């Protein structure tokens, strides 16, 4: 089918009010006068962020959710998104239908709709690029640069599960896992869980925040550098996916859990006077948060301590172009 038929059959049903039926060259959003817009863009590519043969519905969900994770870390609620899809000859009608079904289910789940986008043909690699737009009270966006000495570092959920899921899919981890544990780890890699319900708590209580997309150690470095502080993290306090203990020594390590990407949890610096409110708001959102360290004056990097000694890593995060 040509591009016009593709849009008409698959993407027009996803369009929201601001998309104008996907009949115009652009869409629109209309925030109220007391709100700011927050805009973020991430893309995912076959062979880099998802594996060839991954189910198309999980590809769609991952593409959208990694962007929603960025919005949540800024304290913003989803409003709408733009989609660009580079499709290969293997993206037949069944693939497109499953891809759009994945988007449709997440649009309902996260209360967001398609505004517009573009499609092109690609000879050998599926690539999905999404620009997501969120909204929050005017002047309240949470930056990476606001952490202050004395703040407590909180992490949502658990980390390491996504990296372990990828290791399983690539046959690098060989522990005799229960089928349910294996399936759950693979799902964490394919379908991250953006902490959109934590956005309000971040907006109200955090001095700085970011999502853990490239590894806890490296992303904590980014927060520390932007804020001009030292982030001190206690490894024993970092919540790990429960299934990881079965994989340590079997193709997966604590270092990989602390430096691997695709966790999409939120790391937030919370001033001491805001701790109670932050934890109460997180509990209302039914999202676990754990104090994993603190912010100290001086420096511009993160330090992860184990038994009182700084851990040394062969690399601190996933960086495109470095492998």
Secondary structure, DSSP 8 states (H G I E B T S, - for coil): --HHHHIIIIIGGGB-GGGGGGTSS-------TTEEEEEEEEEEEBTTTB-TT--HHHHHHHHHHHHHHHHHHTT-EEEEEEEEEEE-TT--HHHHHHHHHHHHHHHHHHT-EEEEEEEEE-SS--EEEEEEEEEEETT----STT--TT-EEEEES-BSHHHHHHHHHTT-------HHHHHHHHHHHHS----GGGHHHHHHHEEEEEEESS-HHHHHHHHHHHHTEEEEEEGGGS-B-GGGGGTBTTTB-HHHHHH-S---EEEEEE-GGGHHHHHHHHHHTT--EEEEEEEEES-SSEEEEETTEE---S-SS--TT--
